[in-house]
Amino acid sequence: MSSEKNNPRFSGASKYVLDDELAKIVNVSMVLEMPLLLKGEPGTGKTMLAHAIAESLQMPLIVLNVKSSMKLIEALYQYDTLTRLNDSRFGDSKRDVSNIESYIKMGKVGQAFTAEKRTILLIDEIDKADADFQDDMLDVLDQMQFDIIEIDKTIKAKHRPVIIITSNAKKDLSDPFLGRCNFHHIAFPDPDMMRMIVEVHFPKLDEELMTVCISTFYRLRELRGIEKKPATRELINWIRALKSDPDFRPKTLLQGRAPFLGILFKKSADLQQAIQQVVKSRG
């Protein structure tokens, strides 16, 4: 097992409220040098956890945002054939066109492997990719190396990154993938946890405003027919908007009125549904 010096412990960050179980699985994953797979609905802090670890441990953060059409090689490296072709045709480049390696650019995984110090590698929304991408990616992360076929060169990781992988559970992940990761499901914060999160962002928030905002937020999340429920980020922005309105009073929410619903609901159909149900509830 690695030493404490090589595996510093994560205990939270300035803007991230951490429960004990999540802290433990993060630290266990770092010691065991296994990827940590985080699942949970959008807005539960999966992505922000990687930022918090990087801040707390003062490690560089490299983010790979997975797209549905992404190929594994894009995450590893890119060979800029077009620039090389133009350089060879027009001859005005300072680069030696015979040196293919000068036209190789590292992708996000390649950057993490070649970094001079240990990094946090966030592979965000892995469930957007197909099963082949997922399994091939874990092969690379297991071996901590990959080949650049154009120059017959193997890139080996200088330092094994701390790997955080997120999934919104839109598609099932393969059994081999799940078997090679540590796993943690981040549940949506309950009202008590949400109060702690809000207090981090607004240390001097009026108690009445805090109470009515949180209770109204959870009531709005339970409205029927909502496709994309408002998440923590929307609540923080909503409170910020309410605080900035000189005419707003907390009793407005107690009376069943909810200003700035467009901050909470980002889809037009959800917004219209919320407005109709809020108006209906006021009678």
N, C-alpha and C positions, 0 to 999 in steps of 0.2 A: 504493500500500500504506500502511496506517495506521502511525503512528509507534509506537515501543516504549512510549511513555508511555500511548498509548491501548490498546495490546495488551500488557499485562504478561505475562510468561512463567510458565507453570505448571510447577513442578518437584516436586510432591508435597506431602503434608500430614502432620500428626503421626501419624495413625492409618491412613495409606494407603500401601501399598508399591507403587511405580510403576515399570514397566519403561520403557526408553528409547523403544521404538516407540510406546507409548501416550502418553507425554509429548509426543512430536513431533506426533502426529496431533491432539492437543488444541490445541497451540499453532498449528499450521497452520490448523485450523478457525477459531480466533479471529481470526487475521490475515485469512483469506479471507472471514470473516463468513458461513460456511456451517454449517448444522446438522451435528452429529456424531451419527451413528447407531451405537449400540453393540449388538452381539448377543452372546449367550452364555447358557449355562445359568444358572438361578437360583443365586445365591451366588458369582458371579464378580466382584462388585464394581461392576457397571454403575451402579446407583443411587448407591452410595457415592461414585463418582467425582465426581458433580455436587456432593455435599456437600464433598468434598475440595477441588475447585476454588474453591468459595465461601469455604471457610476460608482457603485459601492466598492468594487474591487479595483477600480481605476485601470480597466482593461479596454483596449479598442473594441468597438462594436462594428461588425460587418453584417449587413442585412441582405439576404437573398429573397426578393419578393417573387414567389413562384407564380407563373402564369400557366393557363391551361394548355397553351401551345408550346411551352418551353421544352427544349431538348436538353439532355444532361450536359452535353458538351458546352452549351452556353453558360452553364454555371461554373464550368471548369476553366475554359479559356476560349478566346476567339482568334482566329487567324484572319487578318485583314487582307484578303486577296485583292480586293478592289484597289486599295491604296498602293499595294505592291505593283499591280498591273499599271496603274497610272504613272508611278515613279519610273518604271522601266520604259514606258512609252515616251515620256516627256523629259526624263533625265535631269530634272531640276531639284531632286531630293538630296539631302545630305546623308541619307541612309544608303547603305550598300544593299542593292536589291538582291544580291546573291545570298545575303544573310537573312534567311527566312525567320530566324528567331526574333529579329528586330521588329517583325510584323505580328508577333504573337502578343496578345494582351490577356492578362489573367482575368477570369471571371471572379465572382464573389468567393467561391470555394477556393479557387487558386490563390486569391489574395490572402485568405486566411492561412493557407498552407505555407505561403512564402513570406508571411509577416515576420519581422525580426523579433517580435515578442508575442506571447500567447494572447489570443483574441477570443472574444465572444462571437460565435457564428450563429446568427438567427436565420433559420430557414422558415419563412413565414407562409402559412397557408399551403402546406404540402398537399392537402387533399384536392387542390385544384389540378394537380398533375395526374397522369395516368400511372397505373401500377408499375409499369416497366421503369419509369423515371424514379419512382419511389425506391424500388428495390435496387436499381443500379446506383442510386445516390448512396444508399446505405453500404453497398459494397465498397465504394470509394472511401466513405467515412470509416469503415472498419479497417481497411488497409492503410489508410492515411497516405495514399499516393494515387497518381493517375498518370497516364502516358499522353504525351503530345506526339501524335503519329506523324505529323508533317516534318518533325526534326528528330524523330526517334529518341525522345528524351523523356525520362521519368521524373515527375515532380513529386518529391517526398516532403511531407509536412515537417517544417523546422520545429514547430511546437504543436502539440495536439490541442486544437481549440476546444473551448467549452461550447457544446452544441445544444441549442434550444430549437425545437421544432414545434410549430403550432399547427393546429387543425381546427376548422370550424365544424367538422363532422358532416360536411356536405356529401362526402363520398366515403365509403368504407376503405380503410387501409388494409393492405395485405397482411396475412398472418406472419410471414417472415419479417415484414417491417415492424409490426407490433412486438414481435419476439426479441428484437434487437435494441429496443429502447426501454428506458424507464418511462413510466406513464403517470400522469397526474391530471385529473379532471378539475378544472377551476369552476366552481359553481358561481352563479350570479350572486353578488353580495346581498345578504339579508339587510333589513333596515338598520340594525345596530352596527354592522360592518360598514354600511354606506355612510352612516353618521361619522365614523372614524375617518373615512376617505375624504368626506367633505371638510372636516375639521383641518385636515392636512392642507387643503387648498385655500380654505378661508378660516384662519385661526381665530379671528375675532368676529365671526358671523353672529348676528343677533339670534338668540335662542328661539324666539318665536318664528322667525323666518326659516331657520334651519328645520324646525319641526314640521311646519306646513309645507315646505318645499319637498321634503322627503316623503311625507305621507301622500301628497298630491302626485308625485312622481310614480310611486308604486301603484296608485289607483289608475293612473293613465296607462301604465304598462299592462294592466289587466283588461283594458277595453277590448270588446269583441271585434274580430275581423282585422286586427292589426297585423301586417306582415312582418314589419321590421320594428320591433319594440325599441324604445329609447334605451340607451345604455349609459354607463357611468359618465362617459365623455359628454354626452348630451345634457345630463343633469348639471355637470359643472358649468358648462356654457350657459345653460338656462339660468342658473343662480347668478352668474356673472351679469347676464342681461337684466334680470330683475333688480339687482343691486344698482345698476347704472341708470335705471328709470326713476327720476325724482318723484314721479306721481304714483309709483307703486306702493301699496301697503299690503302686509301679509293677510289682512282680513279679506282681500280680494280673492285669495285662494280658498279661504274658509267659506266664502259665499258661492263657491262653485265656478268661479270664473278663472280661466287660466290663460294669461297673456303669453305671447311669443311661442305659440305651439309649434311654429315652423322650425324652432331650434331643436325641439324634441323629436319631431317626426319629419324624416327626410324624404319620404316618398309621398307624392301628391295624393294618392288614394288613401294612404294612412292618415295624412293631415286632414283631408275632408271627412274621413270617418271619425276622427277624434273630435273635430269641431262639431259635427252633428250630434255625437253622443254627449259631449259636454253641455251643449245647449239644451238637449233633451233632459239631461239630469237636473238642470236648473228649473225645469218645469215650465 
